[in-house]
Amino acid sequence: MIQGLVQLFIFQALGELVSKFVLPFIPGPVLGLVWLLAYLIVRGHVPSSIDGVGSAILQHLGLLFIPASVGVVLYLPLLQANAWAISAALVVSVLATIAVSAGLLKLLTPKE
């Protein structure tokens, strides 16, 4: 398990370094995930050490939502005061995402 955790930290550190010195507009963890994905594609399978760490993290995924929940409770009065604006922004963004995704799918799907 330690070996898999070290491998994941190496990819995150590599992403952070690339983000810091080469691509500052892309977050380091995102670049680390891209490096990890490229590594797994080249390797052809997921090593058991990384699989074990990933499975252990997924079992406790709910714990990662606790900070967000605390933030919602902390800013509840502010969220209530702006509920209509937040709701409108969410609805518009979801509809825009669906429309753009459908448009791209229509453009990229080969015609028969």
KEGUKE-564287 format. One record per residue (C-alpha): residue number from 1; residue in three letters; chain; x, y, z. Coordinates in Angstrom, 2 decimals, always signed. Example, Ala and Ser with C-alpha at 12.3 -4.5 7.8 and 13.67 -1.06 7.14 Angstrom:
+------+------+-------+---------+---------+---------+
| resi | resn | chain |       x |       y |       z |
+------+------+-------+---------+---------+---------+
|    1 |  ALA |     A |  +12.30 |   -4.50 |   +7.80 |
|    2 |  SER |     A |  +13.67 |   -1.06 |   +7.14 |
+------+------+-------+---------+---------+---------+
//
This chain:
+------+------+-------+---------+---------+---------+
| resi | resn | chain |       x |       y |       z |
+------+------+-------+---------+---------+---------+
|    1 |  MET |     A |   +0.00 |   +0.00 |   +0.00 |
|    2 |  ILE |     A |   +2.87 |   +2.37 |   +0.79 |
|    3 |  GLN |     A |   +4.37 |   +1.76 |   -2.65 |
|    4 |  GLY |     A |   +1.11 |   +2.73 |   -4.38 |
|    5 |  LEU |     A |   +0.73 |   +5.82 |   -2.22 |
|    6 |  VAL |     A |   +4.29 |   +6.88 |   -3.03 |
|    7 |  GLN |     A |   +3.62 |   +6.40 |   -6.74 |
|    8 |  LEU |     A |   +0.51 |   +8.59 |   -6.55 |
|    9 |  PHE |     A |   +2.43 |  +11.26 |   -4.63 |
|   10 |  ILE |     A |   +5.20 |  +11.17 |   -7.23 |
|   11 |  PHE |     A |   +2.68 |  +11.86 |  -10.00 |
|   12 |  GLN |     A |   +1.13 |  +14.68 |   -7.98 |
|   13 |  ALA |     A |   +4.57 |  +16.17 |   -7.28 |
|   14 |  LEU |     A |   +5.46 |  +15.91 |  -10.97 |
|   15 |  GLY |     A |   +2.22 |  +17.71 |  -11.82 |
|   16 |  GLU |     A |   +2.95 |  +20.41 |   -9.26 |
|   17 |  LEU |     A |   +6.45 |  +20.95 |  -10.68 |
|   18 |  VAL |     A |   +5.19 |  +21.18 |  -14.26 |
|   19 |  SER |     A |   +2.42 |  +23.53 |  -13.11 |
|   20 |  LYS |     A |   +4.85 |  +25.74 |  -11.24 |
|   21 |  PHE |     A |   +7.49 |  +26.07 |  -13.96 |
|   22 |  VAL |     A |   +5.91 |  +25.23 |  -17.33 |
|   23 |  LEU |     A |   +2.10 |  +25.51 |  -17.32 |
|   24 |  PRO |     A |   +1.08 |  +27.82 |  -14.46 |
|   25 |  PHE |     A |   -2.52 |  +28.12 |  -15.68 |
|   26 |  ILE |     A |   -3.25 |  +24.39 |  -15.14 |
|   27 |  PRO |     A |   -3.48 |  +23.09 |  -11.55 |
|   28 |  GLY |     A |   -0.76 |  +20.67 |  -10.48 |
|   29 |  PRO |     A |   -3.10 |  +17.85 |   -9.38 |
|   30 |  VAL |     A |   -4.78 |  +17.93 |  -12.80 |
|   31 |  LEU |     A |   -1.42 |  +17.62 |  -14.54 |
|   32 |  GLY |     A |   -0.47 |  +14.82 |  -12.15 |
|   33 |  LEU |     A |   -3.64 |  +12.94 |  -13.09 |
|   34 |  VAL |     A |   -2.82 |  +13.40 |  -16.77 |
|   35 |  TRP |     A |   +0.69 |  +12.01 |  -16.17 |
|   36 |  LEU |     A |   -0.81 |   +9.10 |  -14.21 |
|   37 |  LEU |     A |   -3.29 |   +8.39 |  -17.01 |
|   38 |  ALA |     A |   -0.49 |   +8.42 |  -19.60 |
|   39 |  TYR |     A |   +1.56 |   +6.06 |  -17.42 |
|   40 |  LEU |     A |   -1.36 |   +3.65 |  -17.04 |
|   41 |  ILE |     A |   -2.11 |   +3.72 |  -20.78 |
|   42 |  VAL |     A |   +1.54 |   +2.97 |  -21.63 |
|   43 |  ARG |     A |   +1.68 |   +0.24 |  -19.00 |
|   44 |  GLY |     A |   -1.59 |   -1.31 |  -20.20 |
|   45 |  HIS |     A |   -2.99 |   -2.16 |  -16.77 |
|   46 |  VAL |     A |   -3.32 |   -0.73 |  -13.28 |
|   47 |  PRO |     A |   -0.61 |   -2.02 |  -10.91 |
|   48 |  SER |     A |   -1.99 |   -3.77 |   -7.83 |
|   49 |  SER |     A |   -0.29 |   -1.26 |   -5.51 |
|   50 |  ILE |     A |   -2.10 |   +1.69 |   -7.09 |
|   51 |  ASP |     A |   -5.34 |   -0.29 |   -7.28 |
|   52 |  GLY |     A |   -5.16 |   -1.04 |   -3.55 |
|   53 |  VAL |     A |   -4.67 |   +2.61 |   -2.65 |
|   54 |  GLY |     A |   -7.44 |   +3.72 |   -5.01 |
|   55 |  SER |     A |   -9.86 |   +1.19 |   -3.56 |
|   56 |  ALA |     A |   -9.04 |   +2.25 |   -0.01 |
|   57 |  ILE |     A |   -9.58 |   +5.92 |   -0.86 |
|   58 |  LEU |     A |  -12.88 |   +5.19 |   -2.61 |
|   59 |  GLN |     A |  -14.19 |   +3.37 |   +0.45 |
|   60 |  HIS |     A |  -13.87 |   +6.61 |   +2.43 |
|   61 |  LEU |     A |  -14.89 |   +9.04 |   -0.30 |
|   62 |  GLY |     A |  -17.75 |  +10.43 |   +1.81 |
|   63 |  LEU |     A |  -15.24 |  +11.95 |   +4.22 |
|   64 |  LEU |     A |  -14.05 |  +14.28 |   +1.47 |
|   65 |  PHE |     A |  -17.46 |  +15.97 |   +1.40 |
|   66 |  ILE |     A |  -17.32 |  +17.01 |   +5.07 |
|   67 |  PRO |     A |  -15.33 |  +20.25 |   +4.45 |
|   68 |  ALA |     A |  -17.78 |  +21.30 |   +1.73 |
|   69 |  SER |     A |  -20.72 |  +20.60 |   +4.03 |
|   70 |  VAL |     A |  -19.14 |  +22.68 |   +6.79 |
|   71 |  GLY |     A |  -18.66 |  +25.51 |   +4.30 |
|   72 |  VAL |     A |  -22.31 |  +25.38 |   +3.30 |
|   73 |  VAL |     A |  -23.41 |  +25.51 |   +6.95 |
|   74 |  LEU |     A |  -20.96 |  +28.34 |   +7.68 |
|   75 |  TYR |     A |  -22.22 |  +30.47 |   +4.78 |
|   76 |  LEU |     A |  -25.88 |  +29.42 |   +5.02 |
|   77 |  PRO |     A |  -27.20 |  +32.97 |   +5.67 |
|   78 |  LEU |     A |  -25.29 |  +34.29 |   +2.65 |
|   79 |  LEU |     A |  -26.54 |  +31.40 |   +0.51 |
|   80 |  GLN |     A |  -30.12 |  +32.00 |   +1.64 |
|   81 |  ALA |     A |  -29.86 |  +35.71 |   +0.84 |
|   82 |  ASN |     A |  -28.72 |  +34.90 |   -2.71 |
|   83 |  ALA |     A |  -30.76 |  +31.75 |   -3.27 |
|   84 |  TRP |     A |  -32.55 |  +33.02 |   -6.39 |
|   85 |  ALA |     A |  -29.35 |  +34.17 |   -8.07 |
|   86 |  ILE |     A |  -27.55 |  +30.93 |   -7.22 |
|   87 |  SER |     A |  -30.48 |  +28.84 |   -8.46 |
|   88 |  ALA |     A |  -30.71 |  +30.82 |  -11.70 |
|   89 |  ALA |     A |  -26.96 |  +30.51 |  -12.28 |
|   90 |  LEU |     A |  -27.11 |  +26.75 |  -11.70 |
|   91 |  VAL |     A |  -30.06 |  +26.27 |  -14.06 |
|   92 |  VAL |     A |  -28.53 |  +28.42 |  -16.81 |
|   93 |  SER |     A |  -25.14 |  +26.70 |  -16.50 |
|   94 |  VAL |     A |  -26.68 |  +23.21 |  -16.63 |
|   95 |  LEU |     A |  -28.77 |  +24.12 |  -19.68 |
|   96 |  ALA |     A |  -25.74 |  +25.69 |  -21.39 |
|   97 |  THR |     A |  -23.65 |  +22.60 |  -20.67 |
|   98 |  ILE |     A |  -26.31 |  +20.30 |  -22.10 |
|   99 |  ALA |     A |  -26.71 |  +22.51 |  -25.19 |
|  100 |  VAL |     A |  -22.97 |  +22.72 |  -25.86 |
|  101 |  SER |     A |  -22.51 |  +18.98 |  -25.31 |
|  102 |  ALA |     A |  -25.39 |  +18.18 |  -27.66 |
|  103 |  GLY |     A |  -24.05 |  +20.59 |  -30.28 |
|  104 |  LEU |     A |  -20.56 |  +19.10 |  -30.10 |
|  105 |  LEU |     A |  -21.98 |  +15.59 |  -30.30 |
|  106 |  LYS |     A |  -23.97 |  +16.56 |  -33.36 |
|  107 |  LEU |     A |  -20.90 |  +18.13 |  -35.00 |
|  108 |  LEU |     A |  -18.53 |  +15.28 |  -34.18 |
|  109 |  THR |     A |  -20.86 |  +12.37 |  -34.97 |
|  110 |  PRO |     A |  -20.19 |  +11.03 |  -38.46 |
|  111 |  LYS |     A |  -23.09 |  +11.44 |  -40.86 |
|  112 |  GLU |     A |  -24.46 |   +8.24 |  -42.41 |
+------+------+-------+---------+---------+---------+
//
